């Protein structure tokens, strides 16, 4: 008898994790969310069961595997504030590396051998070539990037030693929200450009500050590769299916996840003005420490190997879905 595959989604109550749960469920999988709710939100757990648990507690992790017939794991539960990782590296190495090791160890104990890992463009550090291919040298410039780098090494070794099949997906700038407005971005504190610009549009902050206007880029502001979160979600399921096809191999695969197109901070702000119809107040500030001037993915590999084709590659679509979500989400706060 056919029984759907259960996928443990660590960090599934968060921004990217919740979108992936929706996509898993749409494609016939059963997501099981495991989240400690430090940054996650129960109202974003709408697809699959929820386990309140912490990856730092091996017993709680074991409980998840003993309660459900888990056949694969997707791991989104990580701290992601670059500046904080510089100030508090212990916190980052503990949460992002040690807790991941607990998860991997438990997977091994329960014979679960497929793992999709949220990695980051931060593993590359200062890029030497653009667009950045997967084989670009890796030398992260902050502890956050090193935590992602280390987990990539660990899963590679687990592949060779224990047959773990894995895909590390190196996100560039995740942005946008579910086009059906069922889930979206809700960070506290918020540090990302697009939600901050939209908060300024809603009058929730007085302006958006451009961090540095003297970069060696066409308009002097940093260039990033914004990729829609629904397209990221799609890539996760494609990666899982790809691992399914790699029967018996303990291979560790890596894929960049970006559209391959860069937009400057000023271009993002102009797009947000157009989408919202609001003349968003802009201030120009100092550079933010640790920001590379340009980060653009080569997305050739993920397109070719996984057959990934982004559906929302257009920056206007990305900002529009974020705008719809943020307006809905802030109204919910006012009415609840
Ligand atoms: N920016 C501003 N003003 C703001 C916020 C951001 O000008 O108020 C600029 C940043 O300087 C940067 C761009 O907007 O040039 C994008 O910044 P985000 O904070 O939105 O995203 P990052 O590119 O810094 O970060 C992303 C991921 C991180 C990951 C990093 C890898 O969100 O998790 O890429 O370099 F670590």
Boltz pocket constraint, residues with backbone or C-beta under 6 A from the ligand:
constraints:
  - pocket:
      binder: B
      contacts: [[A, 80], [A, 82], [A, 120], [A, 121], [A, 122], [A, 144], [A, 171], [A, 172], [A, 173], [A, 174], [A, 191], [A, 192], [A, 193], [A, 194], [A, 196], [A, 208], [A, 209], [A, 210], [A, 211], [A, 212], [A, 222], [A, 223], [A, 224], [A, 265], [A, 288], [A, 291], [A, 292], [A, 295]]
      max_distance: 6.0
